[in-house]
């Protein structure tokens, strides 16, 4: 590690204050040299503050799982954040982004675990078998660290920009779906994107298997995958900026359509 525990605490305090105030800060990496181990510890402290503030662990989000998103942000591999119950919103109500720092939306699939999942050695097939349901989902990213300027360590420290998750109203058995046949589309204020669901690491459940194998390496800093958890596995299309007045429509093949209004 490059930072002391006191520095981890101070950065977590800055990020927590930014979350609560709905404002952004300059990417910490612009003024502080820190590595991935530091970022994981800062993120753990940030999430602990969010839990103390009333949130309960509900799952994980995995980002940068498609070439489109990695190229957009200059990343070379996935990252992940911890989702709390306070981040999940109903699909039939407007999404309030007023007062958020840097909001973008992206469509992806969400897997609900039927039992705990822990690596090493978890395969895509084993990941699917551990799940009871799969949903369409929209992730609303809320980057507090400058988004396009941020480095990978900044994204990790910021809990991967976890903002909101909206699940579709169709839940299917993950073992019965032809994932190769699902095309995901998104339209926001006239900007359109489309890509196969399999464009995330070759299969929408591949990021879930990756996370199951990654978490044991982090000695508890990333949480765990428990029964009932929801894991959103990343978008095959580029995220799109949303603001008050934006309207979104996303389609997910057999998993239906999500329409959202942002206020």
C-alpha positions as CSV (number, residue, x, y, z in Angstrom):
1,X,0.0,0.0,0.0
2,X,1.1,3.6,-0.6
3,X,-1.3,5.3,1.8
4,X,-1.7,5.1,5.6
5,X,-4.9,4.1,7.3
6,X,-5.5,7.7,8.2
7,X,-5.3,8.6,4.6
8,X,-7.7,5.9,3.7
9,X,-10.1,7.2,6.3
10,X,-9.8,10.8,5.0
11,X,-10.4,9.8,1.4
12,X,-13.4,7.7,2.4
13,X,-14.8,10.7,4.3
14,X,-14.4,12.9,1.2
15,X,-16.2,10.4,-1.0
16,X,-19.0,9.8,1.5
17,X,-19.6,13.6,1.8
18,X,-19.7,13.7,-2.0
19,X,-22.3,10.9,-2.1
20,X,-24.5,12.6,0.5
21,X,-24.2,16.1,-1.1
22,X,-24.7,14.8,-4.6
23,X,-21.6,16.6,-5.9
24,X,-18.4,15.5,-7.6
25,X,-14.8,15.9,-6.6
26,X,-11.6,16.0,-8.6
27,X,-10.2,12.5,-9.2
28,X,-8.1,11.7,-6.1
29,X,-5.3,10.3,-8.3
30,X,-4.6,13.8,-9.6
31,X,-3.2,14.8,-6.3
32,X,-2.5,11.5,-4.5
33,X,-0.5,8.5,-5.7
34,X,-2.3,5.4,-4.6
35,X,-2.7,1.8,-5.8
36,X,-5.4,-0.8,-6.1
37,X,-5.0,-2.2,-2.6
38,X,-5.4,1.4,-1.2
39,X,-8.5,1.8,-3.4
40,X,-10.1,-1.4,-2.2
41,X,-9.6,-0.3,1.4
42,X,-11.0,3.2,0.7
43,X,-14.0,1.6,-1.0
44,X,-14.6,-0.7,2.0
45,X,-14.6,2.3,4.4
46,X,-16.9,4.2,2.1
47,X,-19.4,1.3,1.9
48,X,-19.2,0.9,5.7
49,X,-20.2,4.6,6.1
50,X,-23.1,4.0,3.7
51,X,-24.2,1.0,5.7
52,X,-24.0,3.0,9.0
53,X,-26.1,5.6,7.2
54,X,-28.9,3.1,6.8
55,X,-28.1,0.9,3.8
56,X,-28.0,-2.9,3.8
57,X,-25.8,-5.0,1.4
58,X,-28.0,-6.2,-1.5
59,X,-25.4,-7.4,-4.1
60,X,-22.8,-6.1,-6.5
61,X,-22.4,-4.3,-9.7
62,X,-19.7,-5.2,-12.2
63,X,-18.4,-2.6,-14.7
64,X,-16.2,-2.4,-17.7
65,X,-17.1,-5.9,-18.8
66,X,-17.5,-5.0,-22.5
67,X,-15.0,-3.6,-25.0
68,X,-17.3,-0.6,-25.6
69,X,-17.1,0.5,-22.0
70,X,-13.5,-0.3,-21.5
71,X,-12.6,1.8,-24.6
72,X,-14.8,4.6,-23.4
73,X,-13.0,4.9,-20.1
74,X,-9.6,3.7,-21.0
75,X,-9.9,0.5,-18.9
76,X,-8.3,-2.8,-19.5
77,X,-10.5,-5.1,-17.4
78,X,-13.6,-5.2,-15.1
79,X,-14.1,-3.5,-11.8
80,X,-17.0,-3.8,-9.3
81,X,-18.9,-2.0,-6.6
82,X,-21.1,-3.1,-3.7
83,X,-24.9,-2.5,-4.0
84,X,-27.1,-1.5,-1.1
85,X,-30.8,-1.9,-0.8
86,X,-31.2,1.9,-0.9
87,X,-29.8,1.9,-4.4
88,X,-32.7,-0.2,-5.9
89,X,-35.7,1.8,-7.3
90,X,-39.0,0.6,-8.7
91,X,-39.4,0.5,-12.5
92,X,-42.8,2.3,-12.5
93,X,-41.6,5.6,-11.0
94,X,-39.5,8.5,-12.3
95,X,-35.8,8.3,-11.3
96,X,-34.6,11.4,-9.5
97,X,-31.1,12.4,-10.8
98,X,-31.4,16.1,-9.8
99,X,-28.7,16.6,-7.2
100,X,-26.5,13.7,-8.4
101,X,-22.9,14.3,-9.4
102,X,-22.5,12.8,-12.9
103,X,-25.3,10.5,-14.0
104,X,-25.2,8.1,-16.9
105,X,-27.5,5.2,-17.7
106,X,-26.8,1.8,-19.2
107,X,-28.8,-1.4,-19.8
108,X,-27.6,-4.8,-18.6
109,X,-28.7,-8.1,-17.1
110,X,-29.2,-8.8,-13.4
111,X,-28.8,-12.2,-11.8
112,X,-30.4,-13.1,-8.4
113,X,-28.5,-15.7,-6.4
114,X,-30.4,-18.7,-5.0
115,X,-27.4,-19.8,-2.8
116,X,-23.9,-18.4,-1.9
117,X,-21.3,-18.4,-4.7
118,X,-17.6,-18.5,-3.9
119,X,-14.5,-19.2,-5.8
120,X,-11.9,-20.0,-6.8
121,X,-12.7,-22.0,-9.9
122,X,-16.3,-20.9,-10.5
123,X,-17.3,-21.4,-14.1
124,X,-20.0,-19.7,-16.1
125,X,-22.2,-22.8,-15.9
126,X,-21.8,-23.0,-12.1
127,X,-22.6,-19.3,-11.8
128,X,-25.8,-19.7,-13.8
129,X,-26.7,-22.8,-11.7
130,X,-26.3,-20.8,-8.5
131,X,-29.0,-18.3,-9.6
132,X,-32.7,-18.4,-9.3
133,X,-33.7,-15.5,-11.5
134,X,-32.5,-13.2,-14.3
135,X,-33.9,-9.7,-15.0
136,X,-33.4,-6.8,-17.3
137,X,-31.9,-3.9,-15.5
138,X,-30.9,-0.3,-15.9
139,X,-27.9,1.0,-13.9
140,X,-27.8,4.7,-13.3
141,X,-24.2,5.5,-12.6
142,X,-23.4,8.4,-10.2
143,X,-19.6,9.0,-10.5
144,X,-18.2,11.2,-7.8
145,X,-14.7,11.2,-9.2
146,X,-14.7,13.0,-12.5
147,X,-15.9,10.1,-14.6
148,X,-14.0,10.5,-17.9
149,X,-10.9,11.9,-16.0
150,X,-10.9,9.2,-13.4
151,X,-8.3,6.4,-13.3
152,X,-9.2,2.8,-12.4
153,X,-8.2,3.3,-8.8
154,X,-10.5,6.3,-8.5
155,X,-13.4,4.3,-9.8
156,X,-12.7,1.5,-7.3
157,X,-12.5,3.9,-4.4
158,X,-15.7,5.5,-5.5
159,X,-17.5,2.1,-5.3
160,X,-17.5,2.0,-9.1
161,X,-19.9,4.9,-9.3
162,X,-22.8,2.9,-7.8
163,X,-25.9,5.0,-8.0
164,X,-29.2,3.4,-8.7
165,X,-30.5,0.1,-10.1
166,X,-33.9,-0.4,-11.7
167,X,-35.0,-4.0,-12.4
168,X,-37.5,-5.0,-15.1
169,X,-40.7,-6.7,-14.1
170,X,-40.0,-10.0,-15.9
171,X,-38.0,-12.7,-14.0
172,X,-36.9,-15.8,-15.8
173,X,-35.1,-19.0,-14.9
174,X,-31.4,-18.3,-15.8
175,X,-30.9,-21.9,-17.0
176,X,-33.7,-21.6,-19.7
177,X,-32.5,-18.6,-21.6
178,X,-30.7,-18.5,-24.9
179,X,-28.3,-15.6,-24.0
180,X,-26.8,-15.6,-27.5
181,X,-30.2,-14.6,-28.9
182,X,-30.6,-11.5,-26.7
183,X,-30.0,-8.2,-28.3
184,X,-29.9,-5.2,-25.9
185,X,-30.9,-1.8,-27.1
186,X,-31.0,1.6,-25.5
187,X,-32.4,4.9,-26.6
188,X,-31.9,8.1,-24.6
189,X,-33.0,11.5,-25.9
190,X,-32.4,10.4,-29.5
191,X,-29.1,8.6,-28.8
192,X,-29.2,4.9,-29.7
193,X,-27.1,1.9,-28.9
194,X,-27.4,-1.8,-29.5
195,X,-25.3,-4.9,-28.9
196,X,-25.6,-8.6,-28.1
197,X,-25.9,-9.4,-24.5
198,X,-23.0,-11.8,-24.9
199,X,-20.7,-8.8,-25.6
200,X,-19.9,-8.7,-21.9
201,X,-16.9,-11.1,-21.5
202,X,-18.5,-13.5,-24.0
203,X,-21.5,-14.3,-21.8
204,X,-23.7,-12.2,-19.5
205,X,-22.9,-14.6,-16.6
206,X,-19.2,-14.6,-17.2
207,X,-18.7,-11.4,-15.0
208,X,-20.6,-13.1,-12.2
209,X,-18.2,-16.0,-12.3
210,X,-15.3,-13.6,-12.5
211,X,-16.5,-11.8,-9.4
212,X,-17.1,-15.1,-7.5
213,X,-13.4,-15.9,-8.1
214,X,-12.2,-12.4,-7.4
215,X,-13.8,-11.8,-4.0
216,X,-11.9,-14.4,-2.0
217,X,-8.6,-12.7,-3.1
218,X,-9.7,-9.5,-1.2
219,X,-10.0,-10.9,2.3
220,X,-13.5,-9.5,2.9
221,X,-12.8,-6.0,1.4
222,X,-15.3,-6.7,-1.4
223,X,-18.0,-8.4,0.5
224,X,-19.4,-11.8,-0.5
225,X,-22.0,-13.3,-2.8
226,X,-24.9,-14.5,-0.6
227,X,-28.3,-16.1,-1.3
228,X,-30.8,-13.4,-2.4
229,X,-28.1,-11.0,-3.7
230,X,-28.6,-9.2,-7.0
231,X,-25.6,-8.9,-9.3
232,X,-25.7,-6.7,-12.4
233,X,-23.1,-7.8,-14.8
234,X,-22.3,-4.8,-17.0
235,X,-23.5,-3.3,-20.2
236,X,-22.6,-4.3,-23.8
237,X,-23.4,-0.8,-25.0
238,X,-21.9,2.6,-24.1
239,X,-23.5,4.4,-21.2
240,X,-25.4,7.6,-22.0
241,X,-25.6,10.8,-19.9
242,X,-29.0,11.4,-18.4
243,X,-30.4,14.5,-16.7
244,X,-33.7,16.0,-15.6
245,X,-36.1,15.6,-18.4
246,X,-34.3,12.6,-20.1
247,X,-36.3,9.7,-21.3
248,X,-34.9,6.2,-21.7
249,X,-36.2,3.1,-23.5
250,X,-34.3,-0.2,-23.4
251,X,-35.2,-3.6,-24.8
252,X,-33.9,-7.0,-23.6
253,X,-35.5,-9.6,-25.9
254,X,-37.4,-12.2,-23.8
255,X,-36.7,-10.1,-20.7
256,X,-38.9,-7.3,-21.9
257,X,-38.6,-3.5,-22.1
258,X,-37.8,-0.8,-19.5
259,X,-39.0,2.8,-19.9
260,X,-37.7,5.4,-17.5
261,X,-38.2,9.1,-17.0
262,X,-35.5,11.1,-15.2
263,X,-36.5,14.1,-13.0
